[in-house]
Amino acid sequence: MRCGHPVRWLEDRREHLTASANCREHHYRITVYADRDGSLRGVDCEATVDSGAYSSYPFSACLEAAQVASILPGPYDFPAYRCRTWSVATNKCPILPYRGVARTGVCYALELMLDLVAHKAGLEPFEVRMKNLVRPEQMPFDNITNKHFDSGDYPEALRRALASVDLKDVRKRQKRGEPDGRLVGAGLAVYCEQGAHGTSVYAGWGIPMVPGHEQATARMTPDGGLELRVGVHSHGQSMETTLAQTAHEILGVEIAKIKLVHGDTEYTPYSTGTWGSRGAVMAGGAVAAAAREVARLAKAIGAHLLQTDIEQVALRDGAVHGKSGSVTFAEIAHTWYRRPQDLPASVDPRGLEATMGYKPGRDTGTFSYAAHIATVAVDPETGEIEILDYVIVEDGGRLINPMVVEGQIYGGYAQGVGTALYEEMKFDSSGQPLASSLADYLLPGPTEVLAPRLHHMETLSPYTEFGVKGLGEGGAIAPPAAIGNAVNDALRPLGAELLHSPMTPRRVLEAIAAARREEAPVALEEPGK
Amino acid sequence: MKAVNFDYARPRDIEASLSLLAEDGLSVKVMAGSQSLGPMLNMRLVQPDLLVDITGVEELRQVKEEADGVVIGACITHSDIEDGRVRDVTGGALPSVAHGIAYRAVRNRGTVGGSLTHADPAADWISILAALGATVTLRGPNGARTIPVEDYMLGALEPDLRPGELLVSAKVPRLSRTARWGYHKLCRKTGEFAHAIGAFVVDPERGVCRAVIGATESRPIVIADARPIVADGARERFDGRVADALASSAGMSDPLDRQTHVVALRRAVERAAYR
């Protein structure tokens, strides 16, 4: 929209819920072929994505449908694959990129199928995964849709997740039965997530907005502190900390003296922004490059002040050290800004400021991954589901700040619980939206989001600065699949199966009722009698 | 969207409130804790000319203990009851139910009278007070009348409120020492309105055995004599078929909906049995 003047946009909750995005609505018809030992032979899929009425800039209408076909194979290696996808226009709100774009639906579809394979083959679900996960010795691995998995040990993530869950105890409890009549079940899901993919990937899609080099400016301030300017924006994921740490790693400037300027196109280098799990990889790489350049500039001035050559000095603890002594960044900055008469004629006129661009050595993306295991209790009388335990083992390459990473995963997990159990944009048969307040559009609250138990792995990416991988979206990808498999594991004694999220009490009861009807097609037993 | 413009009055006594309610040709809404009315105003589901805020009326914030029960003023909040500022005559039933209403922030402001008058079938007071056999007193231009609480709710969001009338209090009967109660509601998340409620009170000394199936599409199903459902005896035995038939004849046609409501009632009865 172009209106030639600034616009102030005020939107209340009701308007937001009725007129904003409509995401995550996928429908799958999927057939998985496998040997009796659980080895996958092929996957055949038809997927339909509800794209709503319009396409949002630059390409939302086909964003998810196009990706479904390329990412459905997940972290698995199998020889035959066909997937046709349709992006269907409806009179609902447009689809928009939402954390874990296309991946959440894909993970749910494939992981539920793999549990069915396990069930048919008489195997434990983890055995089917172990049989088919890409192995570490295959890395880097080009999968069946030519996704280039950069690094990782997928089976190890699953092994570690399994080691922290007492699956045998769950099986024992299932045999014994719970004293309160509920049914317990365990379910798992494994995924890998392409993130921070760059120019070659997006140019291949033919979209009008292709990201190139990410840029950052680093500037030593007159007091010897550091100012970083980046075009990506932190909307709560602590980039201020992560990027400051990245610069600190190279320059040794105290974290407290590093300031991040972001969120204002007037002051920062151009960027396509924060999306696609690219912040740490792309902006982190750019900050590292700019910090290295500033290091070089500071060393040159420092060497001059120490009356030696740049080759004879080293950077350490916020100072330039030579054989004869050291000068602090504060002294170097003071010289550049306030006492230029002390500088040689040959000084680099850029001073202590550098803007540098960054692209990974290979821009096909990093692949972070995780194994999730959910244990749930399902009340077969009311359909209520309680998460009893949730374990996540994730690998995001080099973790710049584990606490920040954990925050990302907790938040993503909470959204995943919402997708699994609560969130649904319902309409009646005449198209009237039925969820126009947060009383109708249910979000999980603190009492519904059991804190997951989280374990990290660090398999470095061979292509990025420090081996960092993008992982901002991952937490939201697997919970519907893991919880869905756990619910179906719990319902299995009743012959019931639920293949639809959110898994509401109503849908659980309908699944149980459908299983009863199948069992006794003549004498229709009404629940409650 | 925000509320339409309206006039606001905060009378100090019931008489002044009633005379404001009697204003001719004006659309008048009574406001107490504003926990339901507030959002409805902002969504413009209600567009009054005048809001009468009755929280300044001292008499409506009174609690009076009597030999056979306690009279609770309309503006007593859920947290007043939760925190024990209202004398409990129900063996813990009222504080326990109050504690489970929505969130603390809502309980701090939401009132008993407001909840009953808003007449949301999924709210808690209408179900538990009906099970306890409570009454409400209304005052209007033609004097006062007292009716059973379940009769005050005609249907969803529809109280039996005649022109110019104001709910002033609810009277909760005192349970005997041997009385037992149970309450169970099904919510998908903490603080959400219930999808099914079961409430049960048995007080043999007073000859009371009442059950309520609440959070229905309309007014709760009140079973004034619940003995056929729980079978007389020292330990209640629950007959789901009778409860299911009652729910069915009350118009609850969906079998799964009936199932969850019957389960809620059974769990309420079980809680009473073990209390």
Interface residues (C-beta under 8 A of the other chain):
Chain A: D12 R14 E15 E381 T382 G383 E384 L421 Y422 S437 A439 L442 P444 G445 T447 E448 T504 P505 R506 L509 E510 A513 E526 P527 G528 K529
Chain B: M1 K2 P39 N42 M43 L186 R188 K189 T190 G191 E192 F193 H195 A196 G240 R241 A243 D244 P255 L256 R258 Q259 T260 V262 V263 A264
